[in-house]
């Protein structure tokens, strides 16, 4: 299995935080719910939520398949979660403003989360995430090249015989 290294995960978090500081100098905490962004920051596609505090470590709370996550991800701060309330054992919301993926997170889903955290101001972080993911590392470029080679094989060697 080819997984994202711990170093790459740390670099991704640093790039994100640097971009947040530039775009939103007063930010304190960001939440990530979508699978594509969870994969980007953890190397796995488990259901859950990522919490990125401005001055702290990225934390991933896994709703299902905690054991699988421990195999797939090189992330350090991973916690099992049955409900969003379980997060309060490890994280205190602090201020009343949070940044989320407003373009992809259903409002009802966020309301279920916010029932326990009571954020009053919800701001978007979608553009910061896109900017962070737009600059590729050598590892990411090599995976894109490999995917292209596989696609080429399927289209030129396998599909014509079907």
C-alpha positions in Angstrom: 0.0 0.0 0.0 1.4 3.4 -1.0 0.5 5.9 1.8 1.3 9.6 2.3 4.3 10.0 4.5 4.2 11.7 7.9 6.6 14.4 6.6 4.2 15.1 3.7 1.2 15.3 6.0 3.1 17.8 8.2 4.0 19.9 5.2 0.4 20.0 4.0 -0.7 21.2 7.5 2.0 23.8 7.5 1.1 25.1 4.0 -2.6 25.3 5.0 -1.8 27.2 8.2 0.5 29.6 6.3 -2.2 30.2 3.7 -4.8 30.7 6.5 -2.6 33.3 8.2 -2.2 35.2 5.0 -5.9 35.1 4.0 -7.5 35.2 7.5 -5.0 36.7 10.0 -7.3 36.4 12.9 -8.3 32.7 12.4 -8.2 30.4 15.4 -9.7 27.0 14.3 -10.7 25.3 11.1 -12.8 22.2 10.6 -12.6 19.8 7.7 -15.4 17.3 7.0 -15.2 16.3 3.3 -13.5 13.1 2.3 -11.3 14.6 -0.3 -9.8 17.1 2.2 -9.7 14.5 4.9 -7.6 12.3 2.6 -5.3 15.2 1.7 -4.5 15.9 5.4 -4.6 12.3 6.8 -3.8 9.9 3.9 -7.1 8.0 4.6 -10.7 8.4 3.6 -12.3 7.5 6.9 -15.5 9.3 8.1 -14.8 11.9 10.7 -13.7 15.5 11.3 -10.3 17.2 11.2 -9.7 20.0 13.7 -6.8 22.4 12.9 -6.2 24.9 15.7 -4.1 27.9 14.8 -1.5 27.2 17.5 -1.7 23.4 17.8 -1.6 20.0 16.2 -4.0 18.8 13.6 -6.4 16.3 15.2 -8.4 13.7 13.4 -11.5 12.3 15.0 -12.6 9.0 13.2 -16.2 8.0 13.3 -15.8 4.5 11.8 -13.0 2.0 11.2 -10.5 3.4 13.6 -8.3 0.3 13.2 -8.2 0.8 9.4 -7.3 4.4 9.9 -4.3 3.4 12.1 -3.1 1.2 9.3 -3.5 3.7 6.5 -2.5 7.0 8.0 0.8 8.3 9.4 -0.9 11.0 11.3 -0.1 11.3 15.0 -3.2 12.7 16.6 -6.0 10.3 15.7 -8.9 9.7 18.1 -11.9 7.4 17.9 -15.3 9.1 17.9 -18.8 7.7 18.3 -20.5 11.2 18.3 -19.3 14.7 18.0 -19.7 15.1 21.7 -16.6 12.8 22.2 -14.4 15.5 20.7 -14.9 17.7 23.8 -12.7 15.3 25.8 -9.7 16.4 23.6 -10.6 19.8 22.3 -12.2 22.9 23.7 -13.7 25.3 21.1 -12.3 28.5 22.7 -13.5 31.4 20.6 -16.9 31.7 18.8 -15.6 31.8 15.2 -14.8 28.7 13.1 -13.8 28.2 9.5 -15.4 25.3 7.5 -15.8 24.0 4.0 -19.0 26.0 3.3 -19.2 24.8 -0.3 -19.4 21.1 0.6 -20.6 20.6 4.2 -24.4 20.3 4.5 -25.8 22.8 6.9 -27.7 20.1 8.8 -24.5 18.1 9.3 -22.7 21.2 10.7 -25.6 21.9 13.0 -25.2 18.4 14.5 -21.6 19.2 15.1 -22.2 22.7 16.4 -24.8 21.4 18.9 -21.8 20.7 21.2 -19.5 23.5 20.2 -21.7 26.6 19.9 -19.8 28.5 17.3 -21.6 31.7 16.5 -19.7 32.8 13.4 -19.0 30.4 10.6 -16.6 31.5 7.8 -15.5 29.8 4.6 -12.1 28.2 4.2 -12.8 26.7 0.7 -10.4 29.0 -1.2 -7.6 28.5 1.2 -8.0 24.7 0.9 -7.9 25.0 -2.9 -4.9 27.2 -2.8 -3.1 24.8 -0.5 -3.8 21.8 -2.6 -3.0 23.5 -5.9 0.8 23.4 -5.4 2.0 19.8 -5.7 4.8 18.1 -3.9 7.2 15.7 -5.7 5.2 12.8 -4.2 1.9 14.2 -5.5 3.4 14.7 -8.9 4.7 11.2 -9.0 1.3 9.8 -8.0 -0.3 11.8 -10.8 2.2 10.5 -13.3 1.6 6.9 -12.1 -2.2 7.4 -12.4 -1.7 8.7 -15.9 0.3 5.6 -16.9 -2.3 3.3 -15.5 -5.0 5.2 -17.4 -3.0 5.0 -20.6 -2.6 1.2 -20.2 -6.3 0.7 -19.6 -7.3 2.9 -22.5 -4.7 1.6 -25.0 -4.2 -2.0 -24.0 -7.2 -3.3 -22.0 -10.2 -1.4 -23.2 -9.7 -2.1 -27.0 -9.8 -5.8 -26.3 -13.1 -5.6 -24.5 
